[in-house]
Amino acid sequence: MGIHPKIGITGLPRSGKSAVMEKVLEMLSDERQREITMRGGTSEKPILGGLRTEPLLENGERLGYKVIDIVSGEEGVIAHKTIDSRLRVLGYGIDVEELDRIALPAIDYAQHHCEVLVIDEIGKFSVESEAFVQAVRSALEVDMPTLLTLHKKSRHPLLQDIRRRDDGRILEVTPVNRALLPYKIHKLMRETY
């Protein structure tokens, strides 16, 4: 087991997991930029790499989800009510090919070229891809600071394994801690890199 923390952010749907993740990423980025500016240099490698998941909204209704490669900005729709797929989860059709097309290179690139690996989100849709599950498993073997968001109720073996890791810290977002949690996570990450 490595020294760098694997931090999992979990919580019920709409608990604010994504907002907490966003804030942590912003803090890590800002801080690194300041350090680089103070040294008068430029960063040789991107700070953050991996993927983010965002809902596709129309008139306030969630119609689907897309994944975005943090470094390249490349994105793909991985779940949508209109996707006609035999794979359906929670009323959404799942496009495993799109997930793999964006997520696999993003995770791979981050492991080799970035300081922090971000995987948002390991949940009901993404675990439908065996390749994604394998990519996450191998990424967790790399000793680098890693931030994950985890679906709270999923019983998938991948999530069970992450919860059991010695180098893992799983933090749940609640209405009470939501505002302070990003600072706590940032501090945990700062202690090691």
PERABEL-V294216 format. One record per pair of residues at least 6 apart in sequence whose ideal C-beta (glycine too) atoms are under 6 Angstrom apart, sorted by the first residue. I is the first residue (numbers start at 1). J is the second residue. If there is no record, write none. Layout:
# PERABEL-V294216
I&J / I&J
This chain:
# PERABEL-V294216
1&166 / 1&167 / 2&143 / 2&167 / 3&192 / 4&143 / 4&144 / 4&145 / 4&192 / 5&169 / 5&188 / 6&146 / 6&167 / 6&168 / 7&147 / 7&169 / 7&185 / 8&148 / 8&150 / 8&162 / 8&170 / 9&17 / 9&20 / 9&21 / 9&149 / 9&171 / 10&150 / 10&152 / 10&170 / 10&172 / 11&17 / 11&152 / 11&172 / 11&173 / 12&152 / 15&173 / 16&173 / 16&178 / 17&149 / 17&173 / 20&173 / 20&181 / 20&182 / 21&120 / 21&149 / 23&182 / 24&182 / 24&185 / 24&186 / 25&48 / 27&186 / 29&47 / 32&47 / 36&43 / 45&113 / 46&71 / 46&114 / 47&115 / 48&70 / 48&116 / 48&118 / 49&70 / 49&71 / 49&109 / 49&110 / 49&114 / 50&70 / 50&106 / 50&107 / 50&110 / 50&117 / 50&118 / 50&119 / 51&67 / 51&69 / 51&103 / 51&106 / 52&68 / 52&120 / 53&65 / 53&67 / 53&120 / 53&121 / 54&66 / 55&62 / 55&65 / 56&63 / 56&64 / 56&66 / 63&81 / 64&77 / 64&79 / 64&80 / 64&92 / 65&78 / 65&79 / 66&75 / 66&77 / 67&76 / 67&78 / 67&102 / 67&103 / 68&75 / 69&102 / 69&106 / 74&102 / 76&98 / 76&101 / 76&102 / 78&95 / 78&98 / 78&99 / 78&125 / 79&92 / 79&94 / 79&125 / 81&92 / 83&93 / 83&95 / 84&93 / 85&93 / 85&94 / 87&94 / 87&128 / 89&124 / 89&125 / 94&125 / 94&128 / 96&128 / 96&129 / 99&129 / 99&132 / 100&129 / 100&131 / 103&132 / 104&135 / 107&135 / 107&139 / 110&117 / 111&139 / 111&142 / 116&145 / 117&144 / 117&146 / 118&147 / 119&148 / 120&149 / 121&149 / 122&148 / 122&150 / 123&151 / 124&151 / 126&132 / 127&133 / 127&156 / 127&158 / 133&158 / 145&189 / 145&193 / 150&159 / 162&168 / 163&170 / 173&181
